[in-house]
Amino acid sequence: MFQDMSKRTTITLPDAIFDDLEEWADGEGRPTANLAAFLVEIAVKEKFREKYISKKEKKE
């Protein structure tokens, strides 16, 4: 849907949050940064839901 160019950013997390994120990512067999990017994407799409609703969902 919105597959524009990817951009990079850096975030700073408290140690405990990073450790839990890392454990979560390891449990899913994926890189920590990949899981973090996924979670940020989900949060942004939730915040700006109207912008990301598919055409099919808008008709319903």
N, CA and C of each residue as an Amber inpcrd file, in Angstrom:
protein
   180
   0.8220000  -1.1850000   0.0000000   0.0000000   0.0000000   0.0000000
   0.8700000   1.2540000   0.0000000   1.5590000   1.5250000   1.0970000
   2.4520000   2.6720000   1.1880000   3.8830000   2.1710000   1.2150000
   4.3990000   1.7150000   0.0990000   5.7470000   1.1680000   0.0590000
   6.7030000   2.1880000  -0.5530000   6.8740000   3.2820000   0.1240000
   7.8270000   4.2980000  -0.3140000   9.2330000   3.8480000   0.0290000
  10.1920000   4.7020000  -0.2320000  11.5670000   4.4010000   0.1410000
  11.6600000   4.2420000   1.6530000  12.5610000   3.4010000   2.0640000
  12.7870000   3.2260000   3.4970000  13.7400000   4.2870000   4.0090000
  13.5620000   4.6550000   5.2470000  14.4560000   5.6290000   5.8840000
  14.9600000   5.0450000   7.1830000  16.0940000   5.5260000   7.6220000
  16.7010000   5.0520000   8.8630000  16.5560000   6.1100000   9.9460000
  16.4730000   5.6280000  11.1720000  16.4750000   6.5070000  12.3310000
  17.1550000   5.7720000  13.4730000  17.4990000   6.4830000  14.4800000
  18.1110000   5.8790000  15.6640000  17.2370000   6.2030000  16.8540000
  17.0090000   5.2160000  17.7050000  16.2480000   5.4500000  18.9280000
  17.0750000   4.9970000  20.1230000  16.7670000   5.5710000  21.2610000
  17.4210000   5.1820000  22.5060000  16.3500000   4.6000000  23.4130000
  16.6070000   3.4000000  23.9110000  15.6600000   2.7010000  24.7780000
  16.2930000   2.4410000  26.1340000  15.4740000   2.4240000  27.1650000
  16.0040000   1.9900000  28.4690000  16.5210000   0.5510000  28.3480000
  17.5310000   0.2250000  29.1250000  18.1460000  -1.1020000  29.0500000
  17.1210000  -2.2270000  29.1720000  16.2160000  -2.1240000  30.1280000
  15.2440000  -3.2030000  30.3510000  14.3310000  -3.3870000  29.1440000
  13.9260000  -2.2860000  28.5150000  13.0630000  -2.3760000  27.3390000
  13.8300000  -3.0100000  26.1810000  15.0650000  -2.5810000  25.9840000
  15.8680000  -3.1770000  24.9160000  16.0710000  -4.6670000  25.1540000
  16.3610000  -5.0320000  26.3850000  16.5770000  -6.4480000  26.6980000
  15.3340000  -7.2780000  26.3870000  14.1560000  -6.7590000  26.7460000
  12.9220000  -7.4780000  26.4510000  12.6410000  -7.5230000  24.9560000
  12.9160000  -6.4300000  24.2610000  12.7450000  -6.3970000  22.8080000
  13.6600000  -7.4200000  22.1480000  14.8950000  -7.4740000  22.6200000
  15.8690000  -8.4290000  22.0820000  15.4210000  -9.8690000  22.3380000
  14.9210000 -10.1310000  23.5310000  14.4300000 -11.4770000  23.8620000
  13.2430000 -11.8490000  22.9640000  12.3440000 -10.9060000  22.7670000
  11.1780000 -11.1080000  21.9120000  11.6220000 -11.4190000  20.4840000
  12.5300000 -10.6070000  19.9580000  13.0300000 -10.8030000  18.5990000
  13.7330000 -12.1500000  18.4620000  14.5650000 -12.4890000  19.4340000
  15.2640000 -13.7740000  19.3970000  14.2660000 -14.9270000  19.3840000
  13.2000000 -14.7920000  20.1680000  12.1760000 -15.8270000  20.2210000
  11.4640000 -16.0230000  18.8960000  11.4320000 -14.9760000  18.0870000
  10.8080000 -15.0500000  16.7710000  11.8260000 -15.2930000  15.6640000
  13.1010000 -15.3790000  16.0380000  14.1370000 -15.6360000  15.0420000
  14.3350000 -14.4900000  14.0680000  14.2270000 -13.2780000  14.5710000
  14.4000000 -12.1170000  13.6930000  15.3120000 -11.1040000  14.3790000
  15.9000000 -10.2150000  13.6140000  16.7600000  -9.1840000  14.2040000
  15.9520000  -8.2250000  15.0780000  16.5850000  -7.7230000  16.1120000
  15.9390000  -6.7860000  17.0230000  15.4560000  -5.5440000  16.2740000
  16.2710000  -5.0060000  15.3950000  15.8910000  -3.8040000  14.6410000
  14.6750000  -4.0650000  13.7610000  14.5760000  -5.2640000  13.2040000
  13.4370000  -5.6130000  12.3660000  12.1500000  -5.6180000  13.1850000
  12.1900000  -6.2100000  14.3690000  11.0140000  -6.2190000  15.2370000
  10.6600000  -4.8030000  15.6740000  11.6520000  -4.0080000  16.0290000
  11.4010000  -2.6250000  16.4430000  10.7390000  -1.8410000  15.3080000
  11.2270000  -2.0060000  14.0940000  10.6420000  -1.3070000  12.9400000
   9.1940000  -1.7410000  12.7300000   8.9300000  -3.0300000  12.8630000
   7.5730000  -3.5480000  12.7170000   6.6400000  -2.9400000  13.7680000
   7.0910000  -2.8990000  15.0140000   6.2590000  -2.3670000  16.0900000
   5.9940000  -0.8700000  15.9110000   6.9880000  -0.1260000  15.4660000
   6.7890000   1.3010000  15.2010000   5.7910000   1.4810000  14.0530000
   5.9320000   0.6810000  13.0070000   5.0100000   0.7660000  11.8720000
   3.5680000   0.5100000  12.3160000   3.3600000  -0.5160000  13.1270000
   2.0210000  -0.8280000  13.6240000   1.4670000   0.3390000  14.4360000
   2.2800000   0.9110000  15.3060000   1.8310000   2.0220000  16.1460000
   1.4650000   3.2490000  15.3110000   2.2670000   3.5550000  14.3110000
   1.9940000   4.7270000  13.4640000   0.7250000   4.4950000  12.6500000
   0.5610000   3.3010000  12.1110000  -0.6540000   3.0000000  11.3400000
  -1.8940000   3.0620000  12.2240000  -1.7690000   2.6860000  13.4720000
  -2.8980000   2.7860000  14.4090000  -3.2120000   4.2550000  14.7000000
  -2.1980000   5.0520000  14.9130000  -2.3780000   6.4770000  15.2100000
  -3.0420000   7.2110000  14.0420000  -2.6200000   6.8940000  12.8260000
  -3.1230000   7.5540000  11.6210000  -3.9630000   6.5760000  10.7980000
  -4.8620000   5.8830000  11.4840000  -5.6500000   4.7990000  10.8930000
  -6.3260000   5.1810000   9.5810000  -6.9620000   6.3440000   9.5280000
  -7.6870000   6.7620000   8.3190000  -6.7880000   6.7940000   7.0810000
  -5.5630000   7.1600000   7.2710000  -4.6190000   7.2510000   6.1500000
  -4.2710000   5.8780000   5.5770000  -4.3360000   4.8410000   6.4180000
  -3.8820000   3.5180000   6.0200000  -5.0030000   2.5110000   5.7920000
  -6.2520000   2.9490000   5.8910000  -7.3770000   2.0400000   5.6370000
  -7.4120000   1.6990000   4.1480000  -7.5880000   0.4280000   3.8560000
  -7.6310000  -0.0020000   2.4620000  -8.9330000   0.4660000   1.8130000
  -8.9530000   0.5100000   0.4920000 -10.1480000   0.9160000  -0.2470000
 -11.3160000  -0.0080000   0.0800000 -11.0540000  -1.2950000   0.2280000
 -12.0920000  -2.2740000   0.5500000 -12.7190000  -1.9530000   1.9070000
 -11.9030000  -1.6410000   2.8950000 -12.4060000  -1.3230000   4.2370000
 -13.2140000  -0.0200000   4.2280000 -12.8450000   0.9380000   3.3930000
 -13.5570000   2.2080000   3.3260000 -14.9710000   2.0220000   2.8030000
 -15.1730000   1.0360000   1.9100000 -16.4840000   0.7690000   1.3350000
 -17.4330000   0.1420000   2.3350000 -16.9000000  -0.5610000   3.3240000
 -17.7440000  -1.2750000   4.2960000 -18.3600000  -0.3760000   5.3170000
